[in-house]
Amino acid sequence: MIVLLFIVLFLLVGFGFSIWSAMGVSGVAYILLRGDVSLRVIMSQLVGGVDSNTLFAIPFFIFAGNLMNHSGITRRLADFADFFVGRFRAGMAYVSIVVSVIMAGVSGSAVADASSVSSVLHPIMKKRGYEDTFAASINSSSAVIGPIIPPSIPMIIIGVISGISIGRLFLGGLIPGLLMAVILWVVATVHSKRKNYPVADHEISFSKFLTVLKDTFLALLAPLFVISGVVFGFVTIVEVSALTIIYVLFLSLVVYRSITWKKLYETFKYTAIFSSSIMIIFAVVGIYQYIVASEHLGGQLSTLVETLNLGPNAFLAFTTVFFLLMGCILDAVPVMLIFFPILLPIALNLGIDPTHFGVIVVLNLMIGLLTPPIGALLFIQTKIANIPFNVLVRAIWPYTLALIGVLLLITYVPELVLWFPNLVF
């Protein structure tokens, strides 16, 4: 009967239901059809899904990222990156990658990074002679770095639902995130040379460097502020997210004086709406988690793995394919909330490190943001670049394959994930 539950879920999503409403309708219908559960259970599960203080960090980091964009800090970071790498043939692609890495250290959200970075860089890239499809491809694929390099909203979610150290998860994403930047850099270089994109004429001087550094130095400290606070245990993840807002507000209102009260209100409004869309998923997933537990789905999957005699490598291959497929048809948050707690005990029984497994799952699902039919990053870029969805899907496949290559590398070379966490913790 539980198979029917997921069939109904996929059908509702296919008919255009939002993910939270599809999960809510299918989950409540399943419980009512069973007839042996009180309606009070539904309410308690809805409340229990969001009953975690750590979840406060999610809207805080989203707000910090949006504030950097609306206050012009993202543009300053782009100018900083442009000074160093903008003069090369694929210069603006490199700028997109570098800015995404820096922004990753503040917002932790691929969608937020894609919206902010692309809205700043795409008009510049078009003006410098880059094709819309190339600009949209590199901007969307580099945004995937956001949830891998700390802080990471998906890794906060993984930590909340599993008890895995969020600090270890954060550090586990450092090397994979940098590897993603390197491989995207290589693909963009090859593409730019093949297309013979123009080389920008840049003034390179020490005085210009001092001007750019003066304009961006305090903004560049924001990611270091976030990462060091969590890693060295000075503050909790919620506290550092709140302090990050205070720091970015200080830059916006006092140092740069680059945001109006109207813009500040719009930032609050957007953050509230976007954060609510995430929190309501947490609530309805509580119903699914109850159903999964009551139907003993975890035990059934464990038995299946034992029956198939899957070793660690085969199990990792299975989960990689599974989460890549799930990322294509569902939003990342419900997939993590439903399936990660089921598969984690199996991974532990096979001797797979939980931090390693968590980072693998997050990267799997973030790549799903680049794949149809859901592909949230693709939809964002089609609006910014004003190009058809199917055109962008055809253009972005080399970047998606490159990121899958990084995924396979970190899956079967766990030291790439675990070296930093084991060094610090």
C-alpha positions as a printed Julia matrix, in Angstrom:
425×3 Matrix{Float64}:
  0.0     0.0     0.0
  2.91    2.35    0.65
  3.86    2.08   -3.03
  0.44    3.53   -3.81
  1.24    6.46   -1.52
  4.28    7.45   -3.61
  2.41    6.86   -6.87
 -0.29    9.3    -5.74
  2.42   11.78   -4.69
  4.1    11.68   -8.11
  0.75   11.97   -9.89
 -0.24   15.03   -7.88
  3.13   16.67   -8.6
  2.67   15.84  -12.27
 -0.76   17.51  -12.25
  0.81   20.72  -10.99
  0.34   20.5    -7.22
  3.05   22.17   -5.17
  5.29   19.62   -3.47
  4.01   20.39    0.03
  0.34   20.22   -0.96
  0.9    16.96   -2.89
  2.64   15.44    0.14
 -0.03   16.73    2.51
 -2.97   15.46    0.46
 -1.45   12.03   -0.26
 -0.2    11.57    3.31
 -3.45   12.54    5.02
 -5.47   10.43    2.55
 -3.24    7.44    3.28
 -3.71    7.79    7.04
 -7.49    8.26    6.75
 -7.83    5.22    4.47
 -5.99    3.09    7.03
 -8.63    4.08    9.55
 -6.61    3.04   12.61
 -4.95    6.38   13.36
 -6.4     9.37   15.24
 -6.49   12.74   13.53
 -4.49   14.02   16.49
 -1.55   12.06   15.12
 -1.65   14.15   11.94
 -1.55   17.4    13.9
  1.24   16.2    16.19
  3.31   15.1    13.21
  2.81   18.46   11.49
  4.05   20.27   14.6
  6.83   17.76   15.24
  8.2    18.26   11.73
  9.26   21.83   12.52
 10.04   21.34   16.22
 13.78   22.03   16.09
 15.63   25.15   17.17
 18.35   24.51   14.57
 15.85   25.19   11.79
 16.01   28.88   12.72
 19.36   29.01   10.92
 17.72   28.37    7.54
 15.75   31.65    7.17
 18.66   33.55    8.73
 21.16   32.37    6.11
 18.62   32.93    3.33
 18.08   36.48    4.56
 21.83   37.15    4.7
 22.27   36.0     1.09
 19.33   38.07   -0.15
 20.58   41.08    1.77
 24.0    40.83    0.1
 22.31   40.91   -3.28
 19.89   43.77   -2.62
 22.55   45.91   -0.94
 24.98   45.59   -3.85
 27.53   43.47   -1.95
 27.23   40.71   -4.57
 28.14   43.24   -7.27
 31.19   44.32   -5.27
 32.29   40.69   -4.98
 31.85   40.33   -8.73
 34.07   43.39   -9.3
 36.7    41.86   -7.02
 36.69   38.57   -8.94
 36.58   40.41  -12.26
 39.8    42.27  -11.42
 41.73   38.99  -11.09
 40.16   36.65  -13.65
 37.96   38.81  -15.88
 40.72   39.52  -18.4
 40.91   35.88  -19.59
 38.9    34.5   -22.5
 36.44   32.74  -20.17
 36.85   35.55  -17.67
 33.22   36.16  -16.79
 32.64   32.42  -16.4
 35.51   32.39  -13.91
 33.95   35.39  -12.16
 30.68   33.47  -11.85
 32.48   30.5   -10.29
 34.55   32.61   -7.9
 31.57   34.67   -6.74
 29.51   31.5    -6.26
 32.25   30.09   -4.04
 32.32   33.29   -1.97
 28.53   33.55   -1.78
 28.39   29.89   -0.77
 30.08   30.93    2.46
 27.12   33.12    3.39
 23.76   31.95    2.02
 24.07   28.15    1.73
 21.28   28.05   -0.85
 21.68   27.22   -4.54
 18.46   28.99   -5.47
 19.43   32.16   -3.58
 22.92   32.16   -5.11
 21.61   31.58   -8.62
 19.13   34.42   -8.31
 21.62   36.9    -6.88
 24.74   36.09   -8.89
 22.98   35.58  -12.22
 20.97   38.78  -11.98
 24.24   40.67  -11.53
 26.46   38.81  -13.99
 24.19   37.83  -16.87
 23.75   41.36  -18.3
 27.52   41.93  -18.05
 28.3    38.62  -19.76
 25.87   39.4   -22.57
 27.41   42.85  -23.02
 30.89   41.3   -23.31
 29.82   38.98  -26.12
 28.94   35.73  -24.37
 25.98   33.72  -25.64
 22.89   33.63  -23.42
 23.02   29.84  -23.22
 26.66   29.84  -22.1
 26.02   32.5   -19.46
 22.93   30.71  -18.17
 24.72   27.33  -18.12
 27.74   28.46  -16.12
 25.69   30.63  -13.76
 23.26   27.84  -12.91
 25.87   25.08  -12.61
 28.19   27.19  -10.44
 25.24   27.91   -8.13
 25.26   24.21   -7.2
 28.46   24.94   -5.28
 26.43   27.04   -2.82
 24.93   24.18   -0.77
 28.21   22.22   -0.72
 30.69   24.76    0.67
 29.68   25.74    4.23
 27.32   26.96    5.45
 24.87   24.66    3.7
 21.12   24.65    4.25
 20.74   21.04    2.97
 23.48   19.91    5.35
 21.75   21.68    8.23
 18.64   19.69    7.29
 20.64   16.44    7.16
 22.14   17.19   10.56
 18.77   18.01   12.13
 17.03   14.82   10.99
 19.95   12.44   11.59
 21.99   13.81   14.48
 25.16   13.92   12.37
 27.46   16.76   13.43
 26.63   19.79   11.29
 30.19   21.02   11.78
 31.57   17.78   10.29
 29.11   17.98    7.4
 30.14   21.57    6.73
 33.84   20.72    6.63
 33.1    17.61    4.57
 31.78   19.83    1.8
 34.89   22.03    1.5
 37.05   19.88   -0.79
 34.11   18.63   -2.93
 32.94   22.23   -3.37
 36.38   23.36   -4.51
 36.64   20.35   -6.85
 33.33   21.39   -8.39
 34.71   24.88   -8.96
 37.83   23.46  -10.64
 35.95   21.12  -12.98
 33.49   23.85  -13.99
 36.48   26.13  -14.62
 37.93   23.51  -16.99
 34.67   22.96  -18.89
 34.1    26.73  -19.23
 37.66   27.18  -20.54
 37.21   24.52  -23.22
 33.82   25.93  -24.23
 35.13   29.51  -24.41
 38.1    28.55  -26.58
 35.88   26.57  -28.91
 33.49   29.51  -29.25
 36.38   32.0   -29.39
 34.77   34.4   -26.95
 36.38   37.85  -26.76
 39.05   38.75  -24.23
 38.2    41.76  -22.07
 40.65   44.65  -21.91
 41.33   45.23  -18.2
 43.43   47.79  -16.43
 45.83   45.97  -14.09
 47.58   48.2   -11.61
 48.4    48.26   -7.92
 46.28   51.36   -7.37
 43.29   49.63   -9.01
 43.89   46.58   -6.8
 43.87   48.75   -3.67
 40.63   50.39   -4.78
 38.92   47.04   -5.4
 40.25   45.55   -2.16
 39.11   48.54   -0.11
 35.64   48.22   -1.61
 35.28   44.49   -0.94
 37.55   43.55    1.99
 34.84   43.62    4.65
 32.45   41.72    2.4
 35.08   39.03    1.84
 35.31   38.53    5.61
 31.68   37.39    5.83
 32.28   33.75    4.69
 35.31   33.44    6.99
 33.19   34.8     9.82
 30.55   32.11    9.26
 32.86   29.14    8.76
 35.25   29.89   11.62
 32.38   30.48   14.06
 30.91   27.02   13.49
 34.12   25.07   13.0
 35.91   26.34   16.08
 32.83   26.14   18.28
 32.63   29.8    19.27
 28.9    29.84   18.54
 26.12   27.47   17.51
 24.86   27.29   13.94
 21.8    29.39   14.84
 23.9    32.0    16.61
 26.36   32.34   13.74
 23.49   32.73   11.26
 22.02   35.55   13.37
 25.44   37.2    13.77
 25.93   36.97   10.01
 22.75   38.99    9.49
 23.98   41.62   11.93
 27.33   41.8    10.13
 25.78   42.08    6.64
 23.28   44.66    7.91
 26.18   46.66    9.34
 27.92   46.59    5.95
 24.72   47.5     4.09
 23.47   50.3     6.35
 26.64   51.77    7.87
 29.7    50.96    5.75
 28.37   50.95    2.18
 25.04   52.71    2.84
 23.76   50.87   -0.21
 20.29   49.7     0.78
 17.1    51.66    1.3
 14.45   50.87    3.88
 12.12   49.9     1.05
 14.67   47.38   -0.26
 15.21   46.1     3.27
 11.48   45.52    3.63
 11.37   43.67    0.28
 14.27   41.49    1.45
 12.41   40.63    4.65
  9.27   39.86    2.66
 11.01   37.61    0.12
 12.89   35.76    2.86
  9.7    35.16    4.83
  7.89   33.72    1.81
 10.81   31.58    0.67
 11.55   30.3     4.18
  7.89   29.47    4.76
  7.88   27.35    1.6
 10.71   25.29    3.14
  9.23   25.06    6.63
  5.84   23.88    5.41
  7.61   21.0     3.66
  9.21   20.08    7.0
  5.74   20.01    8.54
  4.06   17.76    5.95
  7.1    15.48    5.78
  6.39   14.72    9.43
  3.32   12.83    8.2
  5.41   10.86    5.71
  7.99   10.03    8.34
  5.23    8.66   10.56
  3.89    6.51    7.71
  7.37    5.24    6.82
  8.05    4.32   10.45
  4.66    2.65   11.0
  5.04    0.6     7.81
  8.6    -0.43    8.82
  9.95    0.63    5.45
 13.45    0.99    6.85
 13.5    -2.61    8.01
 12.16   -3.8     4.68
 14.91   -1.96    2.79
 17.56   -3.36    5.16
 16.27   -6.86    4.5
 16.35   -6.2     0.74
 19.98   -5.03    0.93
 20.93   -8.13    2.92
 19.09  -10.37    0.45
 20.87   -8.78   -2.52
 24.16   -9.05   -0.59
 25.13   -5.48   -1.49
 28.55   -4.38   -0.3
 29.44   -0.75    0.5
 30.44    0.11   -3.08
 27.34   -1.45   -4.62
 25.13    0.25   -2.03
 26.73    3.64   -2.77
 26.12    3.06   -6.49
 22.49    2.22   -5.75
 21.95    5.33   -3.59
 23.69    7.54   -6.14
 21.36    6.42   -8.93
 18.36    6.58   -6.59
 18.98   10.13   -5.36
 19.9    11.39   -8.84
 16.55   10.09  -10.11
 14.66   11.47   -7.12
 16.35   14.84   -7.66
 14.97   14.88  -11.19
 11.34   14.51  -10.14
 11.08   15.91   -6.6
 12.37   18.85   -4.62
 15.55   18.12   -2.65
 14.12   18.92    0.8
 11.34   16.27    0.93
 13.64   13.66   -0.62
 16.19   14.23    2.14
 13.58   14.29    4.87
 11.85   11.1     3.74
 14.62    8.84    2.47
 17.82    9.84    4.24
 16.7     8.58    7.68
 15.7     5.29    6.03
 18.97    4.7     4.17
 21.4     6.05    6.79
 21.14    3.02    9.16
 21.83    0.71    6.22
 24.9     2.77    5.3
 26.13    2.62    8.9
 25.68   -1.17    9.01
 27.86   -1.37    5.87
 30.6     0.69    7.53
 30.02    3.88    5.54
 30.89    7.06    7.44
 27.73    9.12    8.11
 29.43   12.41    7.19
 30.6    10.91    3.89
 27.12    9.57    3.17
 25.47   12.89    4.04
 27.7    14.91    1.69
 27.12   12.4    -1.12
 23.35   12.66   -0.75
 23.42   16.48   -0.71
 25.56   16.67   -3.87
 23.3    14.13   -5.6
 20.2    16.19   -4.93
 21.85   19.5    -5.79
 22.77   18.14   -9.21
 19.05   17.38   -9.52
 18.47   21.15   -9.54
 20.04   21.12  -13.02
 17.98   18.27  -14.45
 14.48   18.31  -15.97
 11.58   18.13  -15.39
 11.85   19.94  -12.01
 15.27   21.65  -12.34
 14.66   24.72  -10.17
 17.93   26.36  -11.24
 17.02   25.88  -14.89
 13.71   27.69  -14.45
 15.44   30.58  -12.69
 17.99   30.94  -15.48
 15.41   30.76  -18.27
 13.67   33.77  -16.7
 16.89   35.74  -16.18
 18.37   34.91  -19.6
 15.01   34.9   -21.43
 15.71   31.63  -23.24
 13.49   28.53  -23.73
 13.75   25.78  -21.12
 14.59   23.04  -23.63
 17.39   25.17  -25.14
 19.05   25.54  -21.74
 18.66   21.81  -21.02
 20.6    21.0   -24.19
 23.31   23.56  -23.43
 23.96   22.63  -19.81
 24.64   18.89  -20.15
 28.5    19.17  -20.25
 28.44   20.99  -16.91
 26.0    18.5   -15.4
 28.17   15.57  -16.51
 31.25   17.28  -15.04
 29.51   17.64  -11.67
 28.44   13.99  -11.79
 32.12   13.16  -12.33
 32.97   15.0    -9.09
 30.13   13.14   -7.37
 31.53    9.76   -8.41
 35.03   10.82   -7.32
 34.0    11.8    -3.79
 31.74    8.75   -3.54
 34.58    6.28   -4.05
 37.4     8.35   -2.56
 35.9     9.15    0.87
 39.09   10.87    2.06
 38.15   13.83   -0.15
 35.16   14.35    2.14
 36.54   13.16    5.47
 40.04   14.68    5.53
 38.99   18.1     6.86
 36.43   16.84    9.4
 38.87   14.27   10.79
 41.57   16.93   10.97
 39.46   19.31   13.06
 37.13   17.04   15.06
